Amino acid sequence: MYITSRQPVGLMLLLAACALSSGCVQRRLTINSNPPGALVRVDDEDIGVTPVSTNFVYYGTRKIQLIKPGFETLTVLQRIKAPWYELPGIDFFSEHFSPTEIRDERKLYYELKPAAIVPNDQLLQRADKLRQSARAGGVVLPRQQPVPGSPLPIPSP
C-alpha cells in the first residue's frame, strides 16, 4: 500500500497507534477494618468480608457499610477522588494510548465501635415508659433522616 499526498497521513498514524496501543486503567478498592471479618456493602451491594477488594469503574461518592455482630453498623459516604489522568479530556488518552497499564489502587480502613450493651432492667424500664405514653396517646416517633441517593419515605396517614 502506497501513501499518496492526498491521503491523510495523520489519520493513518492515529489508526496505527490505536491498533498498537495497550493502555488501560485498572481501578481497585480494598476495604479493611478493625476488627476484621465485617460484611462490606458498597452502594447497597454485598462485596464480601473484610479484608476485601473489588474493582470499580467510576469515581465519586460511594455509600460504604460495614456490619459485624457485636459492633455498631458503620455507614460512610466515602468520596473517591479521580486522579489527574482521569480528568475530562485527559482520560481518553490515558485510557487508550498509555504504553502500559495504569493501576489505581485505593485502600480504605475503618475502625468499628463495640455495640453498646444496655442492661435488661434499663431496657424494660424504657419499654414500660413507651407503653405508658402510647396508652396516653403521647407517642411521637422520631423522624428518619433520608440517606442521600435513596428514595424519600412515603408519609403515613
JOWO-V910702 format. One record per run of one state. SS is the DSSP state (~ for helix, > for strand, _ for the rest). FROM is the first residue (numbers start at 1). LEN is the number of residues. Records with the same first field share a line. If there is no record, write none. Layout:
SS->FROM-LEN / FROM-LEN
This chain:
_->1-8 / 21-3 / 35-4 / 43-2 / 50-2 / 56-4 / 68-3 / 72-2 / 81-3 / 87-4 / 97-4 / 112-2 / 115-5 / 136-22
~->9-12 / 84-3 / 91-6 / 120-16
>->24-11 / 39-4 / 45-5 / 52-4 / 60-8 / 71-1 / 74-7 / 101-11 / 114-1
